[in-house]
Amino acid sequence: MAHTIFILGTDPQQCKELREILQERVSDDIVTAHTENNLSNIKESDTVIITSEEKNPGILLLYRRLLHKLEEQVHRAELLSDLIRLFSSSVQMDELLDRVVSKSTDVLGDTAFIVLSGDEGQIRLESTFSKDPGRLVKMLISLVNLRSQGVGGDLLSELFTRRQPLVISNLQQANIPAELRSFVDKHSLASLLAVPIQTKDIVLGAFVSLGAETRIFNDDDVATASALADFTAIALENAGLFAELQRTAITDPLTGAYNTRFFHEVLGRETARAERYTTPLSLLMIDIDSFKVVNDTFGHVVGNKVLSQIAILLKQAVRNTDFVFRCGGDEFGVALPGTNLEGAMRVAEKILHKVESADILTSLGYTAAPVTVSIGLSEYHRGSHFETLVAEADQALYASKRSSKNCARAFQSLNHSA
């Protein structure tokens, strides 16, 4: 591992003599520093030699500046270490982003934002923090009052396109849009640092740090901000993968409807809610008529296409608050929270018409009679179990299948007729 020896002193001759002595004995790089200009790249593994100029105030000043730089490096290392531990924990994404912006103000500007890119190029403010809460409130009020994409929207769009860090060391003298100029002057901003939050393929958003008064961002700040953005991108990407895994765990891969496992989970939850709030809950159990004939005649590939089309039609026939499940084979379930048996029958009739009129096999290029379904309905009774709801809907479904098919029967009407 390469090391550097820094010789710190204001007497050039003394530093030169010490350098020559060291060069004869070591192979490390040697840097002589008479000013602070050469101090920015010092690492913890490097060696610092301070010459014996005790009475020279210049060396004391350099020494203090060196200590300050080393302290900054320690703070940056601690920040990244804290965030690594945070990203490995189970905190929610909102909390994680809040921690990123708040911790960044210990080593970067006193105000930080995370913005994420949305649909159609929209940019939304996701998290923000400032060491001066009152000033932050005023800044946010300014953003809201502008009623635009936000201050610096053009700069961020360019950042997303170029995918490179953006540093404006002196906002007061920079050539920036008039809208941003007004914002900078109003809130006494000195400098801006923005880095893209990106994966290999796309830009997810940006991390933005704002410095007030005399704060000027340097290369170390850019490296720190880039590390924060990289960690945030990993966290966002992992969150997306986790959400996809969650979706996959409850979804039937063929039809995109919810699966049997989620069927029981939802019914358990919805029956408990109906019991607690005395609200109606109905269930439809749906079976494709003569589906074995479809498979035997046209093959399982076509049969799978029919199943997928049925799932699409069911989703189109119900509300966003309803649930469509594939319960196995050619059987589907539809849970209708807040719907009584009368309302459920209207939904069932809508499904019957929608499926028959879709003429699925003809739309797939085959000459055949329209595919139809049979439906059984039941409504939740207070004090009963969700399995009772399913059993009653199944009984009604069997009655539909035994009659003319392509029809809907309700469990209540069966009891009534009995």
PyMOL commands that set and color helices and strands:
alter all, ss='L'
color gray80, all
select helices_A, chain A and resi 12-23+36-38+57-87+93-104+119-121+133-146+153-162+178-186+219-249+260-277+291-298+300-317+341-358+360-363+386-402+411-417
alter helices_A, ss='H'
color red, helices_A
select strands_A, chain A and resi 4-8+29-33+47-50+111-117+123-130+166-168+189-198+203-212+281-288+323-328+331-337+373-379+408-410
alter strands_A, ss='S'
color yellow, strands_A
deselect
rebuild
show_as cartoon
